[in-house]
Amino acid sequence: MKKLRPLALLIVILSLPALACGLAGSDGPPRDAVIVPVLANSSLEPWLTEAVEAFNEEEVETEEGDPIYVTLALADAGDAIGQIEGAEAPAIWIPDSTVWADVVDSAAGFGDDCTSVARSPLVIALWQPLAESLGWPARDLGWLDIGSLAADPGSWAYYSGGQFGDSLRLGHTHPGLSGSGASTLLAIVQAAESQQEAVSVEEIQEPIVQASVGAFESAVSWFSSSTAGLAETMAERGVGFLGAAVMYESDVVHYGRTEPPLVPVYPFEGTFVASHPACVNAGADAGLQQAAVQFRDYLLSEEAQQAAVAAGLRPANEAVSVAELETFGVDLSEPQIVFGEPSVEAIFAVQELWQAARKDVNLVMLLDVSGSMAGRKIENVRRAAVQFVEQMGDDDYISVIAFASQPFAVVKYQRVGEGREAIIAAIEQLEAQGDTSLYDAIGDGARLLEDTATAATTNALVVLSDGLDTISYRYDEESAVAALLPTGATVFTIAYGSDADEVLLENVALRANGNYFRGDEASIAAIYDEMSAAFGGAVGVGR
């Protein structure tokens, strides 16, 4: 059985003012200002960054004459809930929909005073030539169509003409971290049930629904921790990385102005529309609530709403023109079918279904334990690796290869559920000494993947190193990479510190449709969290 755990990681709300000053401007708040911390969905960043700066420049005051200064931090719904429940809540929270305010413990003070400030349908982003090869826009495409094409390389080759790779790589956000991820799964349920009204927990648990979600999820190549992050990465890395991804229409508009462009496909079965409610914290003092409402009123002004349109959002203020959206490829007649807003119970039920439906992970973890890792470096790596193992599912498999003067298997193809404590104990016993056999470790990891990888699992390799290879004799750089790429595994690499072989590590990750990270003592745990999200780990909201 896979596990769901609340997220209390990454950026705590107490750091919002420092982060937000960077987003809102460098001048900082006026003396004696009422500081209004705003926490918002990542897809709103292009609009809200500009709106916060414009509001602060106007030097708005409260009724008592105190200056108001707004700060901005970004987190998708599930991640935001973990932060709100673990620290001081913001004055305004803008999730995807009001159901997320209901998910938060009532003591947090959200849910009673929420007003939509912008809207955006959930769509399937496709590269325009790829969409056209599937018959778009004349032919309607749906949730189940895209899932079937991603799951069946034969059908994909037939319909795409073989010009966009051997398979359709599909991505969406992590349902425990992002509202769009949970909505994606619920949209599959709605499509499988052929109904517009919100589905019940009982309907989510029906065998045919579970089979539909399982089939769709088995075809997903990439999970992202945030909606904007998914859109930005897809746009940067092109069709070879992802051919299709589920995101908001505004993300397609903002990040998809590439060559070729991304286009929003509106599933014919229907979809959800994010209402982006700005919810005022009822637990804040009266003066802060008043200032928060003044900023929310500004967001609904014609000036701010027109800026929202320019950022690809549909305005909440109906007096604002939406003509500009059509120039971005938005079809304002869509979506023709809007699914009913889910209940809190349905959110939890579909997250549990996803943990059961997602592919199990077969992971090989390569950890540098050479002498240069001694001290705090190895302590941080052990701690982060343990946390990563704690977030893996019971049915996942892990192998751990530590490498110094030579690679040695610490854990070899162990099912996590029955060996979690032993795996953690083995990692905690790692000590740093010796040279760096990086190439041999990659080669050995490739051989282990070749022996254990299956089509039924998500096959992945993580490699962390803080230095150049100094002693390998069985593999060199070229032969190590050559051994790894045919495995088809997704590769994540971490260059830990300034002396790491960044060129090699980045090259391997990008060629293997993975991700490359530069890490230090402060960021290593956050990097492992992000990787856990990409594997579908048990992070984020869930009960």
N, C-alpha and C positions, 0 to 999 in steps of 0.2 A: 504493500500500500504506500502510495506516495504521500508526502507530507506538505502541508501548507503552514507557513509561519509568518507572523507579523514582521514587517520590515521596520527596523529602527537603526538605519544605516546611512552612510554617505554624509549628507549635509544636514545638520540639525537646524531647527528654526532659529536658534540663538545666533546663528551666523548670518541670518538674512540681511541685517543692515549692512554688514561689510560687503557681502556679495552684491546687494542691490545698489550700493553706491556706484559700483563699477558699471552696472547696467543703466542707471538713471542719470549719471553725470558725475563729474569729478569735483564739483564745487562743494558738495555736501550740504547737509541741512542747515538752515538759519538757526541762530541761537534761540532757545526756548520754543522750537518748533514742535508741533504734534506729529510724531513719526507714525506713518500709516504703512505697516508692512503688508504687502500683497503677495500672495502665493498663487500662481496661475499655471494652467496647463501649458506644456511646452509649445504646442502649436500656435499659441497666442503671442509668442515672443516677438515676431516682426512688428506686430501692431502695438503691443503694450510697451515695448521698449521706447518707441517713439511717443506714445501717449503719456507715459510717466514723465519723460523729459519735458514735453510741452506743458503739462500741468504744473510741474515744479517751477518752470520758467515764468508762469503767470503769477506766482507768489500769492496764491489763494489763501485767505484767512478764515478761521472759524468765526462764529457769531461773537465770540469773546475777543476777537482780534488777534488770536495766536496764529502764526504761520503754519501751513500744512505742508508736510514734505513726505512724498510717497517713495517707498523702496520696493523693489521687485525681485522676487525669486521664482524659479521655475521648477515644477515637478508634476509629473503626470499623476493621475488620481490615486492609484494604489500606493505609490511612493509617497505622495503628499500625506496620505492618511497615517502612514507610519511615522512621519515626521510630526504631524499635529498631535498624535497620541503620545509621542515621546518627549515633547518639549513644549515651549510656549507657542500658542496658536497665533496665526497672523490676524490682522484686523479684517482683511478681506481674503476669501478663498474663491478662486474661479476654476472649478473642475469642468468636466465635460457636460455633466447633467446633474440635476438635483438628487438623483439616487445616491450619488457619492457622498453628499452631505448627510444623507440618512444613514449611510454606513458608519460614519463616525459616531463614537459614543456621544450621547446627548449632552454629556457634561462639557464637551468641547465647545458648545455654543453655536453650532451651525445648523442650518436647515429651516429656520423660521423666517428669515428675511433674505430671500434670494431673488434676484432680478436678472433675466437674460440680457447680456450685453452684446452678443454676436451669435451667429449660427453657422454651422458647417456640416454638410452631409458626410457620412462615412462612405468612401468610394474605394474602388480597386484602381490603383495607379498602374498604367501600362505604358511602355514606350510606344510612341505613335506608330512607327512602322510595324511593330509587333502586333498592336491592336488591329491595324488595318489588314494584316495577314490573316487574322481571325474573323474578318468580315465586318469589323467595327468601322463606321457607326451605323451602317445599314442593318447589321445583325445585332440583336440584343444578346448580351452576355450576362451571366449570373454567377452567384456564389458557387454553386455546385459545378458549373462549367469550368471555372478557373481551377477549382480543386481537382477535378477529374483530369484536366490537362497536365497539371503539375504532378499528379500521381502516376500517369501513364505516358512514358516516353514515346511509345508507338503512336498514340493519338496526337501527341504534341508534334511529332515529326510530320504526320500527315497534314495537320491543319496549318502548321507554321511554315511548311516547305523546307524544314531543316536549316533555315538561314539564321536562326538565333540560338544555336547550341543544341546539345543532345537532350536537354530537359528544360522545363520551365521552372526556374528557381523562384520560389514564392516566399514572401516574408510578411510577418505582422508583429505587433508589439506583444510583450509579455502580459497575459491577462491579470497577473497579480500586481503588476506595477503600473499598468496603463489602462485607462478607460477604453481606449480604442481597441485594445486587445480583448477585453471582456466583451465588448460590443461585437467584435468579429465572430467570436464563438456563438454569441446569442443570435447573430444574423444567420449563421449556419443552421441553428436550431429552428429559427423562424422559417427559413427556406425549406427545411426538411418537413416541417409541419404544415407548410403552405398556408400560413395564417399571418394576419397583420396585427391582431391584438397581442398584447404581451403574453409570453408563454409562462406556464406555471412550473413549479419545481417538479411536479409529477410528469409533465410533458418532457422536461429536460432529461428525466430518468428513463424514458421509454427506450427500449432496445434499438429501434430503428433510428432514433435521434442520436444515440450514442455511437451507432455505426457510422452515421453521416459525419459526425464531428471527428471520429477516429480516422476516417478516410481522408478528410481534409487535412487534419493535423499531421498525418503520416507523410504528406507531401510538402510540408513547410521546411524550408532550408535555413531560415534565419529568424530568430526572435530578437527584438530590440527592446531596450528598457524605456524608450520614450518615442513618442510619435514624431516629433521634429527630428530626432536623431535618426530614425528609420528613413525619413524622407531625404534628409541631407546626405546620408551615406549612399542611398540608392542613386541619387543624382550624381554624386561624385564618382562612383565606381562603375556605373553603366550596366548594360544588359547582361554582361557576363557574370556580374555579381547577383543581381536580382532582375528578373523579367517582369515580375508583378509583386505588388505589395499593397496591403490594406492601410489606408491612412485617411485623414480628412481632406476634403476638397481644397481647403485653404493651403494645406501642405503641398499639394500638387501644383497649385498656382504659384506659390512662393518659390519652391525649390525646383520645380520642373521646367523652368525656362532655360532648358539646355538644348543641345543639338545632337541628336533629335530630341524633341520635347517629350515630357510625360503628359499623358492625358487622363482625365478622370472618367472612369467607366462606372455608370450607375447601374447596379445589379437589378435585373428586371423583377426579381422576386420581392424587392423592397430593401430598405436600409434604415439605419438610425440617423437622426440628425442631432448633433451636439448643440445644446442650447447655451452653453457656457454661462451658467448663472453666477453672478457676482454675489456671494453670500457674506453678509456682515456678521461678524462674531458678536453674538449676544452676550458673551461673557466679558467683553471689553468694557472699560468705563465709559460713561456717557459721552465725554468729550471726544474720545477716540472713535466711538461709533458715529458721532456726528461728522467728524472729519472723513471717515470712511464713506459715508453716504454722499458727501460732497464730491469725493473723487468718483464714485460710481455714477453720480449724475453727470459729471463731466464726460465719462465714457459713453454716455447715451446722447451727448450733444451732437449736433450736426457735424461740427468740425472733427470730433473724434471718430464718429461713425463713418465719415467719408474716408478717413485714414484706415479704418478697418476694411473697407471695401478695397482700397488700394493694396492691402496686404492679403487679399483673396478671401476675406470673410463676408458672409451675408449679414447685412446690418439688422440689429434689433429695432432700430428706429425706422419705421416704414416710410417716413418722409424723405429718407435719403435715397438718392438714385443708385441703382445697381447696374446701370448700363456698362460701366467699366468692366464688370466681371465677365461679360460676354466676350470682350476682346481677349480675355485670358483663356478662352475655351470652355467656360462654364456654361452648362445648359440649365437655364433658370426654370425650365419646365420640369426638371427632375429634382428630387425623386418623386415619382408618381405615387409610390406606396411608401409610407413612413411607418415603421414598426412602433408599437406602443412601448412606453418607457418601462423597463423591468423593475421588479421589486428587489429589495435587498437580499431576500432569500434566493431569488433567481441568480443574482450575481455570485453568491457563495456557491450555489449548486453547479453553475457552469464552470467556475474555477476548479471545483473538485473533479468535475468531469474531465476537464482539460489535463489535470495532473495524471489521471488514469489513461487518457487517450493519447497523450503525446508519445513520441518515440522514446524508448529507453536509450540512455547514453552509454556508449562504450568509449571511455576516456583513457588516454595515456598521458600522464603528467611527468614532464622532465624537469627536475630541479637541480640547479647548480649548487653544489655543496663544496666547492673548491675553497682553498684557504682565504681567498679574498672576500668570501662571504661571512667570515667570522664576526662575532659580536652581534650588534643590533640587526644587521642584515638578515642573518639566518634566523634570528628570533622572530622577526616580522614575517619572513617567508613561511616558517612553520605555523605561525598563528593564522595567516591568511589561508594557507592550504587546508588547515583543519576546519576553518569556517566554511570553506568551499565544500568539503566532504560532508559537513553537517547539512548542507542544503541540497545534496544529491538525493534522488529517489531511491527507495529500497531496491528496485529492480534494475538500477543502473549498475554498470561495471566500471571498475577503475584499476589501472596499473600505474604504479609509481616507480620511475627510474631516477635514482639520484646519480649524479655524475661529478667526479673529481678527477683523479688520475686515470680512472676508468669508470664506465657506467656500471651500476649494479642495481638489480631489481629489488626494490624494497617491498613492493606489493605487485603481484602478477595476476591480472584478470580476476579480480575478486568481486563478487556480488556485494554491493554496498550494504544491503539490508541485514545480511547475516554476519557481516564482518566489519561494521562501521567502527566499533570501539577499537578493534585490532588495527585497522587502517590508520586511525587517528594516533594510536600509540606508536606505530611505526614511524609516522611523520614526526612526531614530537621527539623522537630519539635521534633525529638527524643532526650530525655535527659537521662543522666546516674544517676541511684540511685538504691539502694536495693541489694538483694542477687542474686544468680545465679541458676535458675531453668532449667538447661540444659536438663536433661532427660525428664521433662515434655514438654519442647518445641519441642524436637525431636518427642515425641509421638503425640503431637498435629499436628505437621507438617505431620506426616505419615497419620493421620486420614483425614486431609484436602486433601492430595494427593489421598487417596483412594476414596474420594467423587468426585474428579474433573478430575483424570487422564483418558485419552482415548488413544486408539491405533493410533489415527490420530495426536497426539501431542507428542513432545519430553518432557517427564515428568522428572523434575529435582528438586533437593533440594540443597540449599546452606545454610550452617550453619557456623557462625563465633562466636567464644567465646574466652575470654581471661583468663578463670579460670575454676576451678573444680566445679562440682555441689555442692551446699550448702543447698538446701531447697526443692527439688522435693519430692512430696509425692504420686503422682499418678503413676509414672513410676520409675523404677530403670534402671541401665545401660542395663541389659539383656533384659528387656521387651521393652525398647525404641528401641533398635536395632531390636528386633524381630518384632515390629510393622512396622518398616520402610522397611525392606528388601522385603516383599511380594508385595509392591507397584510397584516394577520393575523400580523405578526412579533411574536416575543417580545422585549420591550424591557427592557434592564438599564440603570439610571442610577446614576451616582456623583456625589454632591455632595462635591467636594473642597475641604474647608475651610469655615469658618463663614460666608463671604460668598456661597456658592452659592445658587441659586434652589431651595431645598429643596422648596417647595410644588409647583412645576412638575414637578421631577424625580420626586418621589414619586408624584404624580398620574399621570404618564405611565406609569411602571413598573407600578403596580397595575392600571390600566385595560387594559394590554396583557399581562396575565398574566405579568409579569416580576418583577424584584426591584429594590429601591431600597437603595442603600448610602450611608452617611456615611463618607467616607474622609479619611485624613490621611497624612502621610509614612510613618508606621509601618505602616499597614494596607493601602496601595494594592496591594502585590503579593499579599497574601492574598485581597483582593477579586477580583483577576483570576484567581487559582487557583479560587475558588469558582465564578466564571462559567464557567471552562473545564470544570469538572465538569458544570455544567448543560447545556453543549453536547455532552457526551460526549467531551471532549478526552482526549488521551493522558497521563493522570496516574494515579498509583497503582501498584499491583503489576502486574507483567507481565514476561515474559521473551521 
